[in-house]
Amino acid sequence: MSLFFTVVQVPEAVKAVRDLAVPAGEEPVPLAGSLGRILARDILSDADIPGFARSVVDGYAVRASDTAGSGDAAPAILSFRGRVEMGKAAGRPLAAGECIYVPTGGVLPAGADAAVMIENTEMTGEDVLVKKPVAHGENVVLAGEDFREGEIVLRKGRRISAQDTGVLAAAGCTVVPVSKRPKIAILSTGNELVPAGEVPGQGQVRDVNSYVVASFVEGQGCIPVRYGIVRDDRGALRTALGKAAAECDAVLVSGGSSKDERDMVAAVVAEHGEILIHGIAIAPGKPTIIGRFAEKPVIGLPGHPAAAFVVLVAIGSHLITGMTGESGRSVRTTAAALAENVPSTRGREDYIRVAVHDGIATPLFGKSGLLNTLVRSTGIVRIPAESEGLETGTRVEVILW
Amino acid sequence: MSLFFTVVQVPEAVKAVRDLAVPAGEEPVPLAGSLGRILARDILSDADIPGFARSVVDGYAVRASDTAGSGDAAPAILSFRGRVEMGKAAGRPLAAGECIYVPTGGVLPAGADAAVMIENTEMTGEDVLVKKPVAHGENVVLAGEDFREGEIVLRKGRRISAQDTGVLAAAGCTVVPVSKRPKIAILSTGNELVPAGEVPGQGQVRDVNSYVVASFVEGQGCIPVRYGIVRDDRGALRTALGKAAAECDAVLVSGGSSKDERDMVAAVVAEHGEILIHGIAIAPGKPTIIGRFAEKPVIGLPGHPAAAFVVLVAIGSHLITGMTGESGRSVRTTAAALAENVPSTRGREDYIRVAVHDGIATPLFGKSGLLNTLVRSTGIVRIPAESEGLETGTRVEVILW
């Protein structure tokens, strides 16, 4: 009997891989090399940001009450008491009726509570005419208004973006605690496969999955380790899986496309490891295996690249975020409206390829076995298990390749 | 007189940077290291894909006409003529009334024009009963149906995605011609700046822009080269710009936040290079400089990180794609509906920060000078120059940080 007939729903498969995932641990990296890494801890500011009250305009530090009622016809007249230099302390405090020039970003002197834009003033001798009133706090940022000392600026599990590196710099976090990049072993099985650098003979095809799977996990913040093509031979597969599991944190083996080949992967994992799930209610991707080999998580992916990709997005990404600790979605998405009705089978998650142009997602039906649909499509749309299909115009989330 | 009052529209600024951009040239990289790089040439398939007609199911290769009218009650009876092995040629051709077992991906024998799924058959002795008819071409992919030899599989200017690496593998492109990564020099000016690793004193702030700008260009496929903080001193700035321009392909200098500092950058570029544009009708980001220094493109960015980021997205990205040859948008976006009315000034592109949750984009008004808006927001929404604002519910494209 085939091992094939205990198909589980996608959420159960997701739970299985999350249970298998072992956190990858953390390592310090320099801030300049942290883009795209996953924060391993909450990051606190080491000081008030900003560390002092500052002007956000080029103008004059004032007491707001001194400018009340001022206008072009009846300006407030304030005594000019010098300038604040960029990067320096403010010097003397400000008394009632006085003003001090402050550049954008300069320290607001003690006693001042607002800044008047220079465009709204006029210098006459030793006095400054203020022609527009300012409110208390106007055009200034207070000490700690951005972040307080000890406040969390970024949370554990966040994937560090460009602007995040700026916030980390402001918080004084120049060495960033991030999750280690998990090492993911990648194997392809199939007697029909030849390396991409060879010319395929009759009956042979080039190994596409090694590249698709490796690139996917690389994009998810992992280190792909490629073990090449394993022939359909139980001994060879057992040896290759053993080496991969010993050297890496998880193993992704894309099965041959025929049932015999798929069954071989299942048999070897079952004999020398443990199969937890064999068959998922997902299309494409049903003949997926989830298990363990030498204590490491193993996912047996379908042989077709598009199906393998769907399983990576729907299931594999949860194994990876379980290891990296990334919170939220790790895949890129865009919103679009469906151009056509899409039928679906209740009880199974269906993933359809779509091409998105100007916010319209056109399903690419036709032969799903063709690689060119990977290039012509923008990504995939998930149709939930409880749905019998989506109607034209439905707004969908497209998971980008 | 300030150099400030020849404000140009965004399209003119974009044209200026595109005119300044010099293509970065190309280099070969191994396919396994090509993810995210920009294709420097069209890639052609070196062979028909697939190289032979193949079955896409586990089942029997047949002549479709032999199965016409078959059903459970009246199956077609075909003579079993052996099996095709994965990865091998098909052996003998198929005659009328015959069938040959073919696994998924196996070669379709000459004479066959369709495949019957094994689920729709039954073996009885030397015969196979076919219980469901198939049409000509059903369940098979023809030689070259995916890509023809010499056909373009991926076009120049494409940023290589995970699935693209698979298509490149299938096309035999194991060494990929990609654009060189441009080297982008990054400088920060401002007497108030201290390196992120230091504790700021009164009036001082940490250098945030070096990180934000470097991370942005890194995400765009460039190599950021950081030249640190330059004091507000014309000689020092001239020396630093000269070194940066000599060593890199373009220079991004983020100006101090005060007008004096901004004017210094403009003055040095004007004296020792050429200023093409000074002031852009964009908010935030108006005090932007576009010019040339030692024949290299220079963009003088605003001092505030959020403003610098807007200018990078709206203007700087075009300089980079001009160098890398990337076609299409290089920034990531998502669609959302505005949660509130957003006013805008006609004649100026306004960029507002928004937080996106469940497809709803909520504008973050309030003090734009705060860094925490960078973390609380998901990205920015562009309001075109010809608009006076957007109404609640308007569908907008959010440019993700």
Interface residues (C-beta under 8 A of the other chain):
Chain A: L31 A32 L35 G36 D46 A47 I49 P50 G51 F52 V56 D58 V84 E85 M86 G87 K88 A89 A90 P103 T104 G105 G106 V107 V141 E145 D146 F147 V153 L154 S161 A162 Q163 D164 T165 G166 V167 L168 A169 A170 G172 C173 T174 G190 N191 E192 L193 A196 G197 V199 P200 G201 Q202 G203 Q204 V205 R206 D207 V208 N209 S210 Y211 V212 A214 S215 F216 E218 G219 R226 D232 G256 S257 S258 K259 D260 E261 G303 P305 A306 F309 R332 T333 T334 A335 A336 G359 K367 G369 L370 L371 N372 L374 V375 R395 W401
Chain B: L31 A32 L35 G36 D46 A47 I49 P50 G51 F52 V56 D58 V84 E85 M86 G87 K88 A89 A90 P103 T104 G105 G106 V107 V141 E145 D146 F147 V153 L154 S161 A162 Q163 D164 T165 G166 V167 L168 A169 A170 G172 C173 T174 G190 N191 E192 L193 A196 G197 V199 P200 G201 Q202 G203 Q204 V205 R206 D207 V208 N209 S210 Y211 V212 A214 S215 F216 E218 G219 R226 D232 G256 S257 S258 K259 D260 E261 G303 P305 A306 F309 R332 T333 T334 A335 A336 G359 K367 G369 L370 L371 N372 L374 V375 R395 W401
